[in-house]
Amino acid sequence: MQEHLPAWTHEWLHYGVPALQILVTLLVAWLLRLVARRLIRRVGEHYTLPPEMIMGARRVFTFVVYFTVLLIVLNIVGVSATVLWTAFTGFAAVGAVAFFAAWSVLSNIFCTLLIFTTRPFRLHDYIELLENGEKPGLKGRVIDINLIYTTLQETGSGHEGTVLQMPNNMFFQRTVRRWRDPSQAPGGIQGDG
């Protein structure tokens, strides 16, 4: 075919053929998606499936079609499938490790927002974080609440002057006992009331 075209078009053929292949791929994907949407709608009407299931099936099919189109287009452009798979698995592994590493921090930040909005305790309250209903837990006066930790100043039983830094997500995993008035706390608490 190249022999029948003028010489100035030969360079453009290197770009035109892949562009045409990409356009045909996109057109086939669009038609396939259109047919699949109608088929899913008809199956849903015939079997009276819930709308959520129909919407989910449409979204899954659309994702599969567009992901396949992306792989085909990258193959047309010249990107190797092996390189793509290696890059994908590498990014997935790094993403999983990063998410796992950041999960604790993100959990504490979210729990801080919950502490500020639900107010299970406030600054200067005396609280006790119970292991279970029978054992005494960690207790003290709340002296600071930041994005990651709540700081408790310990009192009584030889711990005067020490502080505990509790991760904020602990307050949503255990039972919290609270006294607003320090004189009502067990043994009474001396300090800045």
Salt bridges, closest charged atoms under 4 A:
GLU45 OE2 - ARG41 NH1 3.61
ASP125 OD2 - ARG178 NH1 3.68
GLU128 OE1 - ARG177 NH1 3.04
GLU131 OE2 - ARG174 NH1 3.47
GLU154 OE1 - HIS159 ND1 3.88
ASP192 OD2 - HIS124 ND1 3.58
ASP192 OD1 - ARG141 NE 3.63
